[in-house]
Amino acid sequence: MHLGNAISIGLKEILAHKFRSVLTMLGIILGVSSLVAMSALIKGMENGMKEALIALGGLDKVLLRDQDVPPQQRHLADEAAGRTIRDVYALKHGAPLIRLVSPEMALERVLLTRRGKSTRPSEFVGVWPEVLDMNLHELKHGRFFTDLDEETASSVCVIGTGIRDELFGSPEETGQEIVPVGETILINGMAFRIVGMFAHYEGENERKLRELAKRQAKERSTDAVARSRGSSNRGRSGWAFWRKNHTVYVPLNTMWVRFRSASGASGIPDPRLSDIDLKVASLELLEAALQQARNVLMITHNGIEDFTFQTQESSVENIHTAIHNARMSGGIISAISLLVGGIGIMNIMLASITERVREIGIRKAIGATTGAIFIQILAESTVIALMGGVAGLGASYGMVHLLAVLSPSDNTPVITVEAMVLAFLFSAAVGVLAGLVPAFKAAKLDPIQALRYE
């Protein structure tokens, strides 16, 4: 039998039993749609993680962390200096493969107040101007700190838009964008003048929601945008943008003089830092750059290795591991759904053969070959699976939208062509495998016994 004729007969058989065929295809539809939807959610999660990684400084950023003194140097633990300004200057001049060094001195338990409104920042840090390049900040209004601000420990600060929204009102609340440059706020009761404000940072999903809200009616746009800011910023990867929007920076010397000097002995020339962030000149020279930095720090730390380096490569590996595990879990669940759909197809095809024993016997009696019967049954099974696969691809769009409504997150699901092709091929393979047993059974029927079948 010609393959085209076999497919045509298969379609006629499916159309002759519409309800039964739809129930048979339901397992394939659910399996394909779940596979595509799961892939879309995982792809969105991957994009969100990588977006957050870039927002926090990029792949060339290296964090200098404290660590416990090695066992062989325990007797020198009291002499461990920790991270100090001396390390910063030594790295700037002694490690040419390190292109940027940014010291940070953070303070916890900070309260910002202004005219009865208060909020707590995600970060309150004393920094140098290098932090702009280090953390990929964009100064939208005003200016950053000058050498004079640093030398005189000026009471000035640069804030993110989240702090502006909490203390001065968001654009959605006021109807206009407030630029608080020149205004004064209280930080733990001390007056600081705002000299600059960063741009608003947002993920791809938040940007889409905001643009959608702008196209909506004026009376509804405020609530829509407010929901998008509130829900997106605290998600798995949106926290990175929320953190940057709720940051407050002051000059490093200001942090030391006004907040930190009272907590230690007076007159210490090298105050301990909360963080020292590095950026290498080239990712290809990462190992050499870290070795240079290690050599310099071993000198400034008097041979005590109380520090370690944390690269973004470990974060990338964690992302890849998480995505791989999610894909494996989703793939297994979807494969089980497709397997159940295949069992359903096999069951219906076996029942169909039982109903059509006399028909098969007649076809064999008038000259149909064993191969022709085999191809016909296999074609019917495959056509059912392919129709279910096509319907599943269509249903996957609805499933993704439903998941986004029921469980909104900052990671927009992304349906990929690769996932759709893979799901469709799986459905075809399931149809072929599910049709093998019924096709063999039909092909082996004896025509005489089949004609006697009641």
Secondary structure, 3 states (H helix, E strand, C coil): CCHHHHHHHHHHHHHHCHHHHHHHHHHHHHHHHHHHHHHHHHHHHHHHHHHHHHHCCCCCEEEEEECCCCHHHHHHHHHCCCCEHHHHHHHHHHCCCEEEEEEEEECCCCCEEECCEEECCCEEEEECCCHHHHCCCCEEEECCCCHHHHHHCCCEEEECHHHHHHHHCCHHHHCCCCCCCCCEEEECCEEEEEEEEECCCCCHHHHHHHHHHHHCCHHHHHHHHHHHHHHHCCCCCCHHHHHHHCEEEEEHHHHHHHHHHHHCCCCCCCCECCEEEEEECCHHHHHHHHHHHHHHHHHHCCCCCCEEEEEHHHHHHHHHHHHHHHHHHHHHHHHHHHHHHHHHHHHHHHHHHHHCHHHHHHHHHCCCCHHHHHHHHHHHHHHHHHHHHHHHHHHHHHHHHHHHHHCCCCCCCCCCHHHHHHHHHHHHHHHHHHHHHHHHHHHCCCHHHHHHCC
